[in-house]
Amino acid sequence: MQVPFVDLAAHHRPLRPALDAAVAEVLDSNYFAGGPVVAQFEEEFAAFCGSRFAIGVGSGTEALWLSLLALGIGPGDEVITVPNTFLATAEAISYCGATPVFVDVDPVHHTLDPELLPAAITPRTKAIIPVHLYGQTADLDPILEIARKHGLAVVEDSCQAHGAEYKGRKAGTWGATGCFSFYPGKNLGAMGEAGAIVTDDPTLAATLQSFRDHGQSKRYHHSRIGWNARMDALQAAVLRVKLRHLPRWNTQRRANARVYQELLADLEDVVLPQEAAYSRHVYHLFPIRVPQRDQVLRDLAELGVMCGIHYPVPVHRQPAYHHLELGIGSFPVAEAAARELLSLPMFPELTRSQAEYVVTSLRSILARPVEHERRS
């Protein structure tokens, strides 16, 4: 059996008639950059999140970057985030001219550890970006309390948390802004690049709308230096179709996670992801901790099971950030996660038989400890 890490063909096949019709509607309208279809998606996504405003942009990276710009983050400032995230979180900080400051994560959920946050705050700190990782939110109450105490903005990196909840309220609606990526493999994915920012602040929303469209207040009138970060209408049309199915898909992901939890519960060598008491996890990923992770990854691939690593090199150890001079051991929990976590196949259409094959394959590999150790 072959089990893909993500099966976009299975994901899109039943949607094809609706997607074709949505794309045809855009082609007939001749509105391609922004326009009414984008506005409709923004209204619908804001309603889904429980936010007053949603601003469609070209990617999750742009969502983070423009959020920081709109909050006045610039050269000389510091923004706190975590080292176990996709590089885009730190890139957005750097492209504002600010400096990323990292805080290690808690060892169970791998999100920002609030107990470590106060020690990272300096007079130059202007914002905090908690990353809602793998489909689960960070522990927001203590983060927001610390932010309020020090007068800091909170920008939620919700790029892996479409529909996740913290204490019954959607991810992305707790901070000044919530930033989403619609990269194709996300819980809500476009047919290319797209992103969105949600906020309840009308002034901030207007600033973001201006920034994403060359700083225009109206056509050919530029009140600030902005950027071309518009969402294109074809992506908005696709996202409108798919958004209607997102709650069901998230429910299916949670059911698939329960299957994995059930089938792997007795394996002492495997540490399973845990859903926090404050959270409703939507399982964008299902990362497990296994011994000899890299060899297990290769062995599973030989058996037809495609897995992933999120992320193999923490941001502070990337060559792009060597100038920060943060050596090995600076953030031990994030570094251990980079060495040991393996993401199993996870997508709404994953079948019980596929999940069982993944687990059977993993068991067969872990049952060969002597051979496995020698080969590694």
N, C-alpha and C positions, 0 to 999 in steps of 0.2 A: 504493500500500500504506500502511496505517496500522500503526505500531509503537508500542504504549503503553510508557510508562516501566516500569510494573509491570502485569502482567495477572493480577489476583486471580481473575477469572472462570475463566480457564484453569487456575489453580492449584487452585481448589476443586472444579471440575466432577467430576473423577474420584473425589474424596473424599466426594461428597455423601451416598451411602448410609451410610458409616461415621459421618459427622458427624451425620446425622439420628438415627442409632441412639444415639450418645453423648449428644446433647441430650435425647432421649426418656428415656434412663436417668436423667438428672438430674431431669427433670420428675417422673418416677415416684418418685424417692427423697425429694423435697421438701427436700433439703439444698442450699441455694443460696449461703450465705456461708461459705466454708471447707468443712469436712466431709470425708468419706472420699475423694471424687474429687480434691480438692485434695491431700490427703495422698498419694494414689497418684501423682499427677503429680510431686509433690516428690520422692518416692522414685525415680521413673524419670528425672527430670531430673538429680538428683544422680549417679545411676549413669552417665548419658550423659557428664556432665562429668568423672567420676572424682573426685567430692567426697563427703565424709561426709554433708553436710547441704545441703538446698535449702529455702528459705523463700519460699513464694509470696506476692507482694504485688500491689498494684493497678496498678503501672506501673514502668518503669525509673527514673523520677525518684524514686519512693518508695524503690526499692532503694538508690539512691545516698544519699539523705537519711537513711534509717534506719541504713545502714551507718555513716555518720559519727556519728550520735547514739550508736549502740551502742559506738563507739570513744571516746566521751567528748569529741568535738569540740564546742566551744562558743564563746561570745563571747570576743573577744580572740585567738583562734587564727587561724592561717593555714594554708591548704591549697593546695598547688601543683597546677596542672593546665595544660592547653593552651588557647590562644585559638581554635583551629579545631575546634570541636565544637558540638553542639547546646547551646542555652542551659541545658538541664537540668543539665548537669555543674556549671556555676557556681551555678545556682539552689540545688542541694542544699547546697552550701557556705554560701551566704548564709542559707538557712533554718535552719541550725544557729547562726547568729549569727557565723560565722567570715568571714574575708575570703579571696576567691580571689586567688591569686598566679599569674601566667601565666609560662610558659616556652615559647619558640618551638620549632618542630618542625623535624625534619630535612628537607632539600629533596627527598629521593627518596621516602620512604614517608609523610611528613606525620604522623608520630607524635612524641611527646615526645623531644627531643634530649637524651640523657643528659649530654653534655658541658656543656650549659648549666644543668643542674640544681643543682650545688653553689652557684653564685652566687646562686640564689634563696632559699636556706635561711637563715632567721633564728632567733633564740631563740624566736619565736612559732610557728614551723612545727611542725605536728603530724601532717600526713599528705600523701601524694602520690596523685593520681588520674591514672594514665596512661590515655589513651583509645585503645582498640584500634579504629582507624578504617578504614572501608570494607570490613571483613572481615579485617583483618590486625592482628596484635598489635604493640604497642610492643616495643622491645628491652628485655626485662625484667631480664636478669641485672645490667647496670650500675645500673639503677634500684633494684633490690632491694638491691644492695650498698651504695649510697649511703644508702638508707633505714635499713639495719641500722646503719651507721656513726653515724647521727645519731638513732637511736631513733625513727624515724617509721613510722607505719602506711602500708601500701599498699592502696588500694581500686581494683580494676580496673574501669574502665568498659568492660564487654564487650557493650554494647547493640547493637553492630554485628558481633559476633564469635561467633555461636552455632556452635560446632564448630571454630572456628579453633584452631590449635595453635602453641605456642612450644616449639621443640626437642622435639617429640613429645608434649607434654603440653597439655591443653586450656586455652584461655583461661578466665580466671576462677578458676583453682585455684592461682595463684602468690602472691597477696596475702592479706591478712587476710580479705577478701571479694572476690567477683566479682559484678558487678551486670549483670542482663540485662533488656532490654525485649522484650516480645512484641507491640509495636504491629503492626497487620496486615501492613504491608509488609516486616517483618523476615524473615530467613532462616527463623526459626520465629515465626510470627505468630498471634495470637489473632483472635477475631472482635470485637475491641474493645480495651480497655486491660487490660494485665496485665504483671507483671514478676516477677523472682525474684532472690534472693541465694543464692550458694553459699559455703560455708565448711567448713573442717575442724575448727574450734574449737567444742566443745560448749557452752562457757559463752557464747560470742558468739552461737551459734545460739539458745540459750534466751532471751537478751536480745532478739534480733531478733524471735523469736516473740511475746514479750511486747509489744514496741513496736508491732507491727503490729495488735495486738488490744486497744487501749485500755490497755496496760500491765497486762493481767490475768495473774495467775499461775494462777488458776482462775476460773470464772465468778463475776462480781460481786465479785472480790477483786483490787484494783488495787495492785500493788507499786510502780508508777511511773506518771508521766504519759506515756501513749502516744498512739496515733492509730488511726483506722480505716483500715488499709491492707491489709485482707484481700484475697486473690484470690477472685473468685467462682467457684462450681462450674461454671457453664456455660463459662467460659473455660478452666478446667482440663480439662474434658472434651474441648474442641476441641484443646487443646494435646497431650493424650495421644494423640489420633489422629494428629496431624501430626508429633509427635516421632519416630514410627516411620519416617517418610519422610525425616527431615532429613539423614541421611548421603547418601542418594541425591540429594537436591536440591542439597546442597553439591557433590557430584561433578559434577552437571549445570552448576552455576554455573562451576566450574573449567573444564569443557569449553567453555562459551560464552566464557569469558575467553580461552582459547587460540585460538578462532576469531577474535575481535577482534584478538588479538596478531598472528596470521598475516596477516589481511587489511589491517592498518594498518601493518605493519612498515616499508614503504618510504616512508611519508609523513614527510618531514623536518619539516613544520610541526606534527606531532603528537607529543607526549611521552606515552608509555604508562605505566600503572602497573607497578611492578616488585614481584615477590614476593621478600621478603628471604630470605637463606640460612637464617635461623633459623626461618622461618615456614611454616605451611601456610595459605595465603590461602583464604577462602571467598567472596570477591567479593560481599559484600552490595551493593557499588556498583562500577562500573567507570569511575572518573574519568580523563579525559584532559586534557592541557594543550593548548589551542589558541589561536592569535592571534585577536583580536577576538571573544572568547568570547560576549559578549552578543548580537552580531549573528548569530553562527553558531547560537546557540540559537534565535533567531527564524526564521532561514532553514530550519533543520531542521524546526521546527514547521509551517512552510508546506508542507513536503514530506511531512508526516504522521508525522514521527519526534519522539516526545515525550522530552525529556531533562530533567535536573534540575541544580541547582547546590547543592553541599554544601561550604561554606556561603557565601552571598554577603556576609555581614557578620560578621567575627570578633567573638567575644564582647566583647573589650575596646573595640570600636567601637560596640557596641549602646547605645542611649540608656539602657537599664536599668543600665549600668555606667559611664556617663560620670563618676560621682562618683569613680572610681578615677583619673581624669585621665591616662589612657594615650593619647597622641596617635598620629597616623599615623606609621608608622616604628618604633613600639615593638617590633613583632614582624614583621619584614619577610618572612620565609618564609610565615608564616600569611597575611599580607596579600596576598602574591602569589598564593597558592592561591585566596583568595577572589575575586581578579580573573580568574583564568585557567582554573580547573578546570571541566570540563563532564562530568557523569555521563551516560553512554550507557545506553540501555535494558538492564536486567539482571534476569533472573528465570529460574528453572529451565526453564520451558516455552518460552523463546526459541528459535525455530527457526533453522536455518542460513540459510534464505531471508530471514528477518527481519533477521538480523545482516548479511547481504550487502547488503540494501537500506539499512540504516543506514550502512554504510561507503560504498556507492555515492553516497548522498545527501551524505555529508560530503565525499567527494572532489569532487563537482560544485560544492559551495560553495567549497571551498578552491582550486579551479582558476580562480576568478574574482577574483584578488587586486586588480586595479585597480578594478573595479566594486564589490567588497566594501569596499575602503578608502573609496571615495567615499560609499557608502551609510551607512557607520557614523559 
